[in-house]
Amino acid sequence: MVEQIKTGTMKAVEVRDKLKVVCSTKSEKPIKHFLSGGSLDDAVKSAKSLGGDHNGLQKLRRFRLWLAEADRKQDIKNAPEKIRDEMLYELRLTKTHTEKLLKLYK
C-alpha cells in the first residue's frame, strides 16, 4: 500500500477513508481479511455489509458506549443541580424517543 501511495496509484486520503470503514465495524472479519493479505477494497465491501459505513448505526453505537462508561453516573451525580436537572431531562427525552423508535419495529 505504501508503494502504491508513493507511486501515485492510490492516494493516502483514499486509504485513510477506506480504513475508517473497515475499522468501524463491530466484527473483526474485515480487518482480519485485510491483514491476512486480502485487498483493501474487499475489506471495505465486507465492512459495508456489516454496517461499517452506516452513519446512524455508528452514532447510536458511540452513544451507547458513552452511556455505558463507568463515570457517567458520577458525571450526573457530581454536576451542579441545574445541570443535573437538565441532564436528567435530556435522558428522559432520549428514553421517550428510543421507546417510540423501538415500537416501530416490534
Secondary structure, 3 states (H helix, E strand, C coil): CHHHHHHCCCCHHHHHHHHHHHHCCCCCHHHHHHHCCCCHHHHHHHHHHCCCCCHHHHHHHHHHHHHHCCCHHHHHHHCCHHHHHHHHHHHHHHHHHHHHHHHHCC
